[in-house]
């Protein structure tokens, strides 16, 4: 099984500017790499970690068992503000989101995240959720399949792939990841099959985003996180997809400026909600890119609350 390597680890920890006695939240525990680095820098501080994947929770609790100031919470980060308020945590010093899928999730065949293994079409991060990739592939309309493949996967052959899915499932259900891979390969021009990267990558990404409702909950969760921050607290977000990054960029830009109505002659003595810690998005350096393939699409944005 491939070891999960945290992306942009040093840059994230440095820009979070850890307060040794602060309260920190890891909204996406995953393999626990970022959490461990935060915990190393805490004295009397506390770290709460969220993950909707119970396997990730158990794995990371075991990894971080030597820390008595770490608390793991099995829940989606969309519920983090309420869960923290229930624990009387109403303001925190720092928050991190790492929106990538953990390597171990790809490496467990039965989870259905990977086109490398033949397994049931699942892709649920929360194993108790009802909707699976099987449901999407076998029940969504042609137009909805085209939409998610194009919007979430930026797949230029979305119509062709959706069309073949609809025709195939009329004969029998599409059950496994390899069934779907075969359909994708048969739907695109032969020349595309010889290009770098797996031909099913974009469709699988789109299905994962749809199954887990990833984009719809992101902006609300970012707003909740900014509300949770103390003055001077920092929020770091690592994205791996252009739509995720666009949501962050648009929200952070909106909250980092004061809009003054046209014609207003007075000086507005008011600070924006946040400031951008890094004006330019942070990406992996050449050393990390050579060691960790996942880093190629990673982008880090960090803000500080005024």
One Martini backbone bead per residue (centre of mass of N, CA, C, O) as a GRO file, in nm:
protein
  306
    1UNK     BB    1   0.095   0.037   0.023
    2UNK     BB    2   0.073   0.359  -0.014
    3UNK     BB    3   0.209   0.630   0.110
    4UNK     BB    4   0.099   0.907   0.274
    5UNK     BB    5   0.165   1.233   0.142
    6UNK     BB    6   0.179   1.536   0.236
    7UNK     BB    7   0.082   1.835   0.104
    8UNK     BB    8   0.239   2.120   0.163
    9UNK     BB    9   0.347   2.104   0.459
   10UNK     BB   10   0.552   2.332   0.524
   11UNK     BB   11   0.388   2.572   0.417
   12UNK     BB   12   0.139   2.538   0.596
   13UNK     BB   13   0.272   2.553   0.878
   14UNK     BB   14   0.407   2.826   0.841
   15UNK     BB   15   0.138   2.995   0.766
   16UNK     BB   16  -0.014   2.926   1.042
   17UNK     BB   17   0.142   3.011   1.287
   18UNK     BB   18   0.187   2.852   1.552
   19UNK     BB   19   0.028   2.823   1.862
   20UNK     BB   20   0.119   2.639   2.135
   21UNK     BB   21  -0.180   2.736   2.289
   22UNK     BB   22  -0.375   2.653   2.076
   23UNK     BB   23  -0.656   2.609   1.857
   24UNK     BB   24  -0.711   2.327   1.634
   25UNK     BB   25  -0.822   2.239   1.290
   26UNK     BB   26  -0.887   1.933   1.116
   27UNK     BB   27  -1.111   1.880   0.852
   28UNK     BB   28  -0.895   1.653   0.707
   29UNK     BB   29  -0.732   1.404   0.826
   30UNK     BB   30  -0.680   1.132   0.711
   31UNK     BB   31  -0.344   1.042   0.770
   32UNK     BB   32  -0.226   1.289   0.971
   33UNK     BB   33   0.012   1.476   0.876
   34UNK     BB   34  -0.071   1.764   0.959
   35UNK     BB   35  -0.148   1.706   1.253
   36UNK     BB   36   0.130   1.615   1.355
   37UNK     BB   37   0.275   1.889   1.301
   38UNK     BB   38   0.101   2.050   1.493
   39UNK     BB   39   0.146   1.884   1.757
   40UNK     BB   40   0.458   1.933   1.773
   41UNK     BB   41   0.385   2.262   1.831
   42UNK     BB   42   0.244   2.187   2.095
   43UNK     BB   43   0.173   2.235   2.435
   44UNK     BB   44  -0.135   2.351   2.543
   45UNK     BB   45  -0.267   2.267   2.303
   46UNK     BB   46  -0.532   2.188   2.054
   47UNK     BB   47  -0.667   1.909   1.851
   48UNK     BB   48  -0.912   1.886   1.597
   49UNK     BB   49  -1.053   1.607   1.409
   50UNK     BB   50  -1.195   1.552   1.083
   51UNK     BB   51  -1.396   1.264   0.958
   52UNK     BB   52  -1.618   1.064   0.760
   53UNK     BB   53  -1.400   0.840   0.776
   54UNK     BB   54  -1.357   0.577   0.985
   55UNK     BB   55  -1.085   0.473   0.888
   56UNK     BB   56  -0.929   0.738   0.927
   57UNK     BB   57  -0.981   0.770   1.225
   58UNK     BB   58  -0.847   0.506   1.325
   59UNK     BB   59  -0.570   0.547   1.193
   60UNK     BB   60  -0.505   0.827   1.334
   61UNK     BB   61  -0.540   0.749   1.629
   62UNK     BB   62  -0.304   0.553   1.621
   63UNK     BB   63  -0.081   0.751   1.525
   64UNK     BB   64  -0.180   0.975   1.773
   65UNK     BB   65  -0.175   0.827   2.068
   66UNK     BB   66   0.055   1.009   2.219
   67UNK     BB   67  -0.169   1.231   2.216
   68UNK     BB   68  -0.368   1.420   2.464
   69UNK     BB   69  -0.448   1.677   2.244
   70UNK     BB   70  -0.632   1.472   2.071
   71UNK     BB   71  -0.943   1.495   1.865
   72UNK     BB   72  -1.169   1.274   1.718
   73UNK     BB   73  -1.418   1.329   1.449
   74UNK     BB   74  -1.699   1.161   1.308
   75UNK     BB   75  -1.733   1.392   1.045
   76UNK     BB   76  -1.844   1.633   0.861
   77UNK     BB   77  -1.735   1.960   0.808
   78UNK     BB   78  -2.027   2.083   0.797
   79UNK     BB   79  -2.051   2.011   1.132
   80UNK     BB   80  -1.823   2.150   1.300
   81UNK     BB   81  -1.941   2.396   1.446
   82UNK     BB   82  -2.148   2.239   1.616
   83UNK     BB   83  -1.958   2.032   1.747
   84UNK     BB   84  -1.779   2.248   1.885
   85UNK     BB   85  -1.999   2.397   2.044
   86UNK     BB   86  -2.074   2.138   2.212
   87UNK     BB   87  -1.757   2.170   2.330
   88UNK     BB   88  -1.707   2.483   2.382
   89UNK     BB   89  -1.609   2.572   2.087
   90UNK     BB   90  -1.593   2.917   1.948
   91UNK     BB   91  -1.270   2.954   1.916
   92UNK     BB   92  -0.981   2.975   1.692
   93UNK     BB   93  -0.644   2.973   1.552
   94UNK     BB   94  -0.679   2.717   1.346
   95UNK     BB   95  -0.724   2.598   0.996
   96UNK     BB   96  -0.757   2.291   0.796
   97UNK     BB   97  -0.768   2.208   0.440
   98UNK     BB   98  -0.756   1.882   0.269
   99UNK     BB   99  -0.913   1.800  -0.044
  100UNK     BB  100  -0.789   1.536  -0.071
  101UNK     BB  101  -0.742   1.210  -0.137
  102UNK     BB  102  -0.644   0.945   0.017
  103UNK     BB  103  -0.439   0.692  -0.059
  104UNK     BB  104  -0.589   0.463   0.102
  105UNK     BB  105  -0.855   0.489  -0.054
  106UNK     BB  106  -0.736   0.393  -0.327
  107UNK     BB  107  -0.602   0.114  -0.194
  108UNK     BB  108  -0.905   0.022  -0.147
  109UNK     BB  109  -1.089  -0.153  -0.356
  110UNK     BB  110  -1.388  -0.153  -0.220
  111UNK     BB  111  -1.428   0.169  -0.243
  112UNK     BB  112  -1.412   0.265  -0.563
  113UNK     BB  113  -1.192   0.503  -0.645
  114UNK     BB  114  -1.037   0.309  -0.843
  115UNK     BB  115  -0.912   0.216  -1.175
  116UNK     BB  116  -0.703  -0.023  -1.074
  117UNK     BB  117  -0.962  -0.169  -0.961
  118UNK     BB  118  -1.189  -0.432  -0.925
  119UNK     BB  119  -1.498  -0.285  -0.820
  120UNK     BB  120  -1.735  -0.150  -0.670
  121UNK     BB  121  -1.946   0.123  -0.711
  122UNK     BB  122  -1.887   0.377  -0.477
  123UNK     BB  123  -1.715   0.647  -0.325
  124UNK     BB  124  -1.755   0.664  -0.021
  125UNK     BB  125  -1.654   0.834   0.260
  126UNK     BB  126  -1.933   0.770   0.383
  127UNK     BB  127  -2.046   0.450   0.459
  128UNK     BB  128  -2.351   0.552   0.553
  129UNK     BB  129  -2.423   0.640   0.295
  130UNK     BB  130  -2.639   0.596   0.016
  131UNK     BB  131  -2.480   0.717  -0.211
  132UNK     BB  132  -2.344   0.594  -0.513
  133UNK     BB  133  -2.188   0.538  -0.808
  134UNK     BB  134  -2.398   0.340  -0.906
  135UNK     BB  135  -2.640   0.531  -0.893
  136UNK     BB  136  -2.537   0.739  -1.092
  137UNK     BB  137  -2.475   0.556  -1.342
  138UNK     BB  138  -2.777   0.404  -1.339
  139UNK     BB  139  -2.985   0.680  -1.280
  140UNK     BB  140  -2.891   0.902  -1.435
  141UNK     BB  141  -2.921   1.116  -1.662
  142UNK     BB  142  -2.777   1.219  -1.939
  143UNK     BB  143  -2.756   1.524  -1.861
  144UNK     BB  144  -2.631   1.478  -1.575
  145UNK     BB  145  -2.379   1.331  -1.667
  146UNK     BB  146  -2.266   1.551  -1.844
  147UNK     BB  147  -2.245   1.767  -1.627
  148UNK     BB  148  -2.049   1.624  -1.423
  149UNK     BB  149  -1.821   1.556  -1.622
  150UNK     BB  150  -1.772   1.855  -1.709
  151UNK     BB  151  -1.765   2.016  -1.435
  152UNK     BB  152  -1.593   1.804  -1.243
  153UNK     BB  153  -1.388   1.680  -1.489
  154UNK     BB  154  -1.336   1.817  -1.763
  155UNK     BB  155  -1.479   1.640  -1.990
  156UNK     BB  156  -1.487   1.640  -2.342
  157UNK     BB  157  -1.645   1.335  -2.354
  158UNK     BB  158  -1.922   1.338  -2.202
  159UNK     BB  159  -2.142   1.260  -2.411
  160UNK     BB  160  -2.024   0.990  -2.505
  161UNK     BB  161  -2.014   0.852  -2.229
  162UNK     BB  162  -2.312   0.888  -2.146
  163UNK     BB  163  -2.433   0.741  -2.389
  164UNK     BB  164  -2.300   0.461  -2.329
  165UNK     BB  165  -2.416   0.421  -2.051
  166UNK     BB  166  -2.716   0.421  -2.126
  167UNK     BB  167  -2.699   0.180  -2.327
  168UNK     BB  168  -2.575  -0.031  -2.135
  169UNK     BB  169  -2.797  -0.021  -1.897
  170UNK     BB  170  -3.030  -0.140  -2.075
  171UNK     BB  171  -2.907  -0.433  -2.056
  172UNK     BB  172  -2.715  -0.371  -1.793
  173UNK     BB  173  -2.566  -0.319  -1.523
  174UNK     BB  174  -2.318  -0.108  -1.375
  175UNK     BB  175  -2.095  -0.241  -1.129
  176UNK     BB  176  -1.794  -0.165  -1.204
  177UNK     BB  177  -1.501  -0.010  -1.260
  178UNK     BB  178  -1.427  -0.174  -1.520
  179UNK     BB  179  -1.687  -0.128  -1.669
  180UNK     BB  180  -1.644   0.179  -1.686
  181UNK     BB  181  -1.369   0.187  -1.823
  182UNK     BB  182  -1.461   0.047  -2.084
  183UNK     BB  183  -1.663   0.266  -2.166
  184UNK     BB  184  -1.466   0.501  -2.182
  185UNK     BB  185  -1.269   0.379  -2.392
  186UNK     BB  186  -1.509   0.340  -2.610
  187UNK     BB  187  -1.580   0.673  -2.623
  188UNK     BB  188  -1.292   0.740  -2.723
  189UNK     BB  189  -1.039   0.818  -2.892
  190UNK     BB  190  -0.760   0.639  -2.954
  191UNK     BB  191  -0.550   0.872  -2.913
  192UNK     BB  192  -0.628   0.919  -2.606
  193UNK     BB  193  -0.511   0.642  -2.491
  194UNK     BB  194  -0.194   0.749  -2.541
  195UNK     BB  195  -0.204   0.940  -2.328
  196UNK     BB  196  -0.136   1.089  -2.056
  197UNK     BB  197  -0.303   0.922  -1.851
  198UNK     BB  198  -0.602   0.823  -1.746
  199UNK     BB  199  -0.912   0.805  -1.909
  200UNK     BB  200  -1.085   0.788  -1.616
  201UNK     BB  201  -1.010   1.020  -1.418
  202UNK     BB  202  -1.235   1.242  -1.462
  203UNK     BB  203  -1.485   1.068  -1.404
  204UNK     BB  204  -1.407   0.975  -1.120
  205UNK     BB  205  -1.392   1.254  -0.999
  206UNK     BB  206  -1.685   1.337  -1.058
  207UNK     BB  207  -1.819   1.111  -0.893
  208UNK     BB  208  -1.696   1.177  -0.619
  209UNK     BB  209  -1.814   1.461  -0.595
  210UNK     BB  210  -2.113   1.376  -0.617
  211UNK     BB  211  -2.139   1.162  -0.392
  212UNK     BB  212  -2.004   1.384  -0.167
  213UNK     BB  213  -2.083   1.684  -0.212
  214UNK     BB  214  -1.825   1.878  -0.214
  215UNK     BB  215  -1.900   2.169  -0.331
  216UNK     BB  216  -2.162   2.251  -0.173
  217UNK     BB  217  -2.009   2.250   0.125
  218UNK     BB  218  -1.757   2.434   0.111
  219UNK     BB  219  -1.848   2.732   0.144
  220UNK     BB  220  -1.996   2.699   0.413
  221UNK     BB  221  -1.744   2.588   0.567
  222UNK     BB  222  -1.567   2.838   0.528
  223UNK     BB  223  -1.751   3.038   0.673
  224UNK     BB  224  -1.754   2.890   0.944
  225UNK     BB  225  -1.447   2.905   0.989
  226UNK     BB  226  -1.420   3.214   0.998
  227UNK     BB  227  -1.607   3.244   1.245
  228UNK     BB  228  -1.417   3.070   1.440
  229UNK     BB  229  -1.208   3.270   1.428
  230UNK     BB  230  -0.989   3.450   1.557
  231UNK     BB  231  -0.816   3.711   1.598
  232UNK     BB  232  -0.547   3.609   1.391
  233UNK     BB  233  -0.651   3.378   1.258
  234UNK     BB  234  -0.604   3.076   1.053
  235UNK     BB  235  -0.658   2.971   0.703
  236UNK     BB  236  -0.608   2.656   0.531
  237UNK     BB  237  -0.612   2.569   0.171
  238UNK     BB  238  -0.619   2.260  -0.011
  239UNK     BB  239  -0.625   2.208  -0.357
  240UNK     BB  240  -0.714   1.985  -0.670
  241UNK     BB  241  -0.933   2.178  -0.802
  242UNK     BB  242  -1.062   2.434  -0.983
  243UNK     BB  243  -1.335   2.462  -0.830
  244UNK     BB  244  -1.227   2.480  -0.547
  245UNK     BB  245  -1.037   2.722  -0.593
  246UNK     BB  246  -1.258   2.919  -0.689
  247UNK     BB  247  -1.416   2.930  -0.428
  248UNK     BB  248  -1.186   3.041  -0.254
  249UNK     BB  249  -1.103   3.289  -0.418
  250UNK     BB  250  -1.379   3.434  -0.418
  251UNK     BB  251  -1.426   3.449  -0.111
  252UNK     BB  252  -1.159   3.587  -0.025
  253UNK     BB  253  -1.194   3.839  -0.195
  254UNK     BB  254  -1.465   3.938  -0.078
  255UNK     BB  255  -1.347   3.945   0.237
  256UNK     BB  256  -1.079   4.145   0.157
  257UNK     BB  257  -1.295   4.372   0.100
  258UNK     BB  258  -1.422   4.708   0.065
  259UNK     BB  259  -1.729   4.824  -0.028
  260UNK     BB  260  -1.772   5.133  -0.197
  261UNK     BB  261  -1.988   5.343  -0.276
  262UNK     BB  262  -2.065   5.537  -0.514
  263UNK     BB  263  -1.996   5.878  -0.412
  264UNK     BB  264  -1.841   5.833  -0.152
  265UNK     BB  265  -1.660   6.082   0.044
  266UNK     BB  266  -1.584   5.906   0.272
  267UNK     BB  267  -1.399   5.746   0.513
  268UNK     BB  268  -1.363   5.407   0.575
  269UNK     BB  269  -1.344   5.267   0.911
  270UNK     BB  270  -1.273   4.957   0.785
  271UNK     BB  271  -1.233   4.619   0.795
  272UNK     BB  272  -1.192   4.342   0.671
  273UNK     BB  273  -1.241   4.020   0.756
  274UNK     BB  274  -0.985   3.964   0.573
  275UNK     BB  275  -0.658   3.845   0.491
  276UNK     BB  276  -0.399   3.780   0.280
  277UNK     BB  277  -0.116   3.601   0.320
  278UNK     BB  278  -0.125   3.496   0.016
  279UNK     BB  279  -0.150   3.649  -0.285
  280UNK     BB  280  -0.015   3.395  -0.395
  281UNK     BB  281  -0.033   3.097  -0.489
  282UNK     BB  282   0.066   2.785  -0.358
  283UNK     BB  283   0.316   2.564  -0.474
  284UNK     BB  284   0.508   2.319  -0.560
  285UNK     BB  285   0.812   2.220  -0.566
  286UNK     BB  286   1.043   2.036  -0.737
  287UNK     BB  287   1.089   1.826  -0.512
  288UNK     BB  288   0.794   1.745  -0.458
  289UNK     BB  289   0.717   1.670  -0.751
  290UNK     BB  290   0.926   1.424  -0.762
  291UNK     BB  291   0.788   1.268  -0.497
  292UNK     BB  292   0.475   1.386  -0.555
  293UNK     BB  293   0.215   1.358  -0.771
  294UNK     BB  294  -0.019   1.507  -0.609
  295UNK     BB  295   0.119   1.805  -0.624
  296UNK     BB  296   0.055   1.922  -0.911
  297UNK     BB  297  -0.259   2.034  -0.826
  298UNK     BB  298  -0.173   2.197  -0.585
  299UNK     BB  299  -0.331   2.453  -0.368
  300UNK     BB  300  -0.245   2.737  -0.157
  301UNK     BB  301  -0.453   2.906   0.090
  302UNK     BB  302  -0.418   3.200   0.310
  303UNK     BB  303  -0.579   3.337   0.602
  304UNK     BB  304  -0.665   3.630   0.803
  305UNK     BB  305  -0.824   3.752   1.082
  306UNK     BB  306  -0.958   4.077   1.185
   0.00000   0.00000   0.00000
